[in-house]
Amino acid sequence: MNNVVQLNVQEQSRPPVIKEYNGERVVTFKDIDQLHERSAGTAARNFSQHRERFVPGEDFHVITYDEARFTNFVERPNSQGLTLVTESGYLMLVKSFTDDLAWEVQRQLVKVYFSSTQEVPMSDYEKLMLTMKTAVHHGEKIEDLTQKYTKIEHTVDNLLTSEHCKRR
């Protein structure tokens, strides 16, 4: 399965690697800088300057160093983790980019990258995390059902004991 999309900006192909987190397409600050031909650190700086305006979980996600190591998102993750920018976060982050290239890149990313339904294969880490989340969820359900069963069993025992006492 192909995990690259073709963006055609200013008659050049710019193929960003597809990145998904929790089933949602995301980009890194490095992706934004490269696609918009900005100097390294521009997107991260703009994000930091307006950090209070971005909503965690909606505009961006921060994954830990360990999570980032097991993805294809960056070559060498930062020890503080990796910020993944969603479509809404991307659009807010680059609204200050007003040159012609920025308009073309934004249009292509929204039309081709973020709105694409092409599936991305999960990394082994993502598969493991999904399996672990499912196992934890099932474990919590089993615990809940066990507690309910114990309460019902106790109630039945009490009823039987009180009925037995009444018959004597």
C-alpha positions as CSV (number, residue, x, y, z in Angstrom):
1,M,0.0,0.0,0.0
2,N,1.4,3.4,-0.9
3,N,1.8,5.8,2.0
4,V,2.7,8.9,-0.1
5,V,0.3,11.3,-1.8
6,Q,1.3,13.5,-4.7
7,L,0.9,17.2,-4.2
8,N,1.4,19.3,-7.3
9,V,2.4,22.8,-6.3
10,Q,3.8,25.3,-8.8
11,E,4.1,22.5,-11.3
12,Q,6.4,20.5,-9.0
13,S,5.5,17.2,-7.3
14,R,5.8,17.4,-3.5
15,P,5.1,14.0,-2.1
16,P,4.7,14.1,1.7
17,V,4.6,10.8,3.5
18,I,1.1,10.2,4.9
19,K,1.0,10.3,8.7
20,E,-2.0,9.3,10.7
21,Y,-2.5,9.4,14.4
22,N,-5.7,8.0,16.0
23,G,-7.2,7.6,12.5
24,E,-6.6,11.3,11.7
25,R,-4.2,12.7,9.1
26,V,-1.5,14.9,10.7
27,V,1.7,16.8,9.7
28,T,4.8,17.7,11.6
29,F,6.4,21.1,11.8
30,K,9.2,19.9,9.6
31,D,6.6,18.8,7.0
32,I,5.0,22.3,7.0
33,D,8.4,24.0,6.7
34,Q,9.5,21.8,3.8
35,L,6.2,22.0,1.9
36,H,6.0,25.8,2.3
37,E,9.8,26.2,1.6
38,R,10.3,28.0,5.0
39,S,13.4,27.9,7.0
40,A,13.6,25.1,9.6
41,G,11.8,26.0,12.8
42,T,9.4,28.5,11.2
43,A,6.2,26.4,11.9
44,A,7.3,25.5,15.4
45,R,8.1,29.1,16.2
46,N,4.7,30.3,14.9
47,F,3.0,27.5,16.9
48,S,4.9,28.5,20.1
49,Q,4.0,32.2,19.6
50,H,0.3,31.4,19.5
51,R,0.3,28.2,21.6
52,E,-2.7,29.3,23.8
53,R,-4.9,29.5,20.7
54,F,-4.4,25.9,19.7
55,V,-6.7,23.2,21.3
56,P,-4.9,20.0,22.3
57,G,-6.6,16.9,20.8
58,E,-8.3,19.1,18.2
59,D,-5.6,21.2,16.6
60,F,-2.6,19.1,17.6
61,H,-1.4,16.0,19.5
62,V,1.8,15.5,21.4
63,I,3.2,12.0,21.4
64,T,6.0,10.9,23.7
65,Y,9.6,10.2,22.6
66,D,8.9,6.4,22.8
67,E,5.8,6.7,20.7
68,A,7.6,8.8,18.1
69,R,10.5,6.3,17.9
70,F,8.1,3.6,16.6
71,T,6.6,5.7,13.8
72,N,7.8,6.8,10.5
73,F,7.0,10.4,11.4
74,V,10.5,11.7,11.9
75,E,14.1,10.3,11.7
76,R,15.2,11.3,15.2
77,P,12.4,12.3,17.6
78,N,13.0,15.0,20.2
79,S,13.3,13.8,23.7
80,Q,10.4,16.0,24.8
81,G,8.1,14.3,22.3
82,L,6.7,15.1,18.9
83,T,3.9,17.6,18.0
84,L,1.5,16.3,15.3
85,V,-0.6,19.0,13.7
86,T,-4.2,18.2,12.5
87,E,-5.9,19.8,9.6
88,S,-7.6,22.5,11.7
89,G,-4.3,23.2,13.5
90,Y,-2.4,23.4,10.2
91,L,-4.9,25.8,8.7
92,M,-4.6,28.1,11.7
93,L,-0.9,27.8,11.9
94,V,-0.2,28.8,8.3
95,K,-2.8,31.5,8.0
96,S,0.0,34.0,8.4
97,F,1.7,32.5,5.3
98,T,0.2,34.7,2.6
99,D,2.5,34.2,-0.4
100,D,1.3,32.5,-3.6
101,L,3.1,29.3,-2.7
102,A,1.4,29.1,0.7
103,W,-2.0,29.4,-1.0
104,E,-1.2,26.6,-3.4
105,V,0.2,24.3,-0.7
106,Q,-2.8,24.9,1.6
107,R,-5.2,24.1,-1.2
108,Q,-3.3,20.9,-2.2
109,L,-3.0,19.7,1.4
110,V,-6.7,20.2,2.1
111,K,-7.9,18.7,-1.1
112,V,-5.4,15.8,-1.5
113,Y,-3.8,15.1,1.8
114,F,-6.3,15.8,4.6
115,S,-9.4,14.8,2.7
116,S,-8.1,11.6,1.2
117,T,-9.6,8.3,2.2
118,Q,-6.5,6.3,1.2
119,E,-5.7,4.0,4.1
120,V,-2.3,4.1,5.7
121,P,-0.8,0.8,7.0
122,M,-0.4,0.8,10.8
123,S,3.1,0.5,12.2
124,D,3.8,-2.4,14.5
125,Y,3.8,0.0,17.4
126,E,0.3,1.3,16.4
127,K,-1.0,-2.2,16.1
128,L,0.4,-3.1,19.5
129,M,-1.1,0.0,21.1
130,L,-4.5,-0.7,19.5
131,T,-4.3,-4.3,20.8
132,M,-3.3,-3.1,24.3
133,K,-6.1,-0.5,24.4
134,T,-8.6,-3.1,23.4
135,A,-7.3,-5.6,26.0
136,V,-7.5,-2.9,28.7
137,H,-11.0,-2.0,27.6
138,H,-12.0,-5.7,27.8
139,G,-10.3,-6.1,31.1
140,E,-12.3,-3.2,32.5
141,K,-15.5,-4.6,31.2
142,I,-14.8,-8.0,32.7
143,E,-14.0,-6.4,36.1
144,D,-17.2,-4.4,36.0
145,L,-19.2,-7.5,35.1
146,T,-17.5,-9.5,37.8
147,Q,-18.4,-6.8,40.4
148,K,-22.0,-6.8,39.3
149,Y,-22.2,-10.6,39.4
150,T,-20.7,-10.6,42.9
151,K,-23.4,-8.1,44.0
152,I,-26.2,-10.2,42.5
153,E,-24.8,-13.4,44.0
154,H,-24.7,-11.7,47.4
155,T,-28.2,-10.4,47.0
156,V,-29.5,-13.8,46.0
157,D,-27.7,-15.5,48.9
158,N,-29.3,-12.9,51.3
159,L,-32.7,-13.5,49.8
160,L,-32.4,-17.3,50.1
161,T,-31.1,-17.0,53.7
162,S,-34.0,-14.7,54.7
163,E,-36.6,-17.0,53.0
164,H,-35.1,-20.0,54.7
165,C,-35.3,-18.2,58.1
166,K,-38.9,-17.3,57.5
167,R,-39.9,-20.9,56.8
168,R,-38.6,-22.1,60.1
